Amino acid sequence: MSTIISFYAASDDAAAALGPGDDALEYGNFDIFASLEEWEGLLLGSDLDAVAGAEDLGDEDGPVVLRLSAELTAALAGADAAALADLAERWLALRAADDEDIDPELAEEMLTEVAALARPGTPVYCEVA
């Protein structure tokens, strides 16, 4: 089974509920729930058990829709290339500890592209289908 994870920005939860547009970033087959918590903890220097994580906005009838926390969105928006490269390296180590193998170049590319979506005041979402 393949999982498609689409990242996109939307003005609010109602707009996000319409789903990702044509400009959404699409990736697949990694644990998005753990990853979003790991990104937040690693970027903010927080204990992984203490991060808020993404809010699940989906319902039982549709795909899972997650809103990245405001803290993670702000941290991604403020991260430079070196911080994102460091995040990718540390995130991959955590994923490898859970037997999840992600290509290092893809990880850094993904984080850079998701960070480019992050702007103050504009929530970032991901849909898992």
PyMOL commands that set and color helices and strands:
alter all, ss='L'
color gray80, all
select helices_A, chain A and resi 13-16+32-44+48-50+70-78+81-97+104-117
alter helices_A, ss='H'
color red, helices_A
select strands_A, chain A and resi 4-9+25-28+55-56+64-67+124-128
alter strands_A, ss='S'
color yellow, strands_A
deselect
rebuild
show_as cartoon
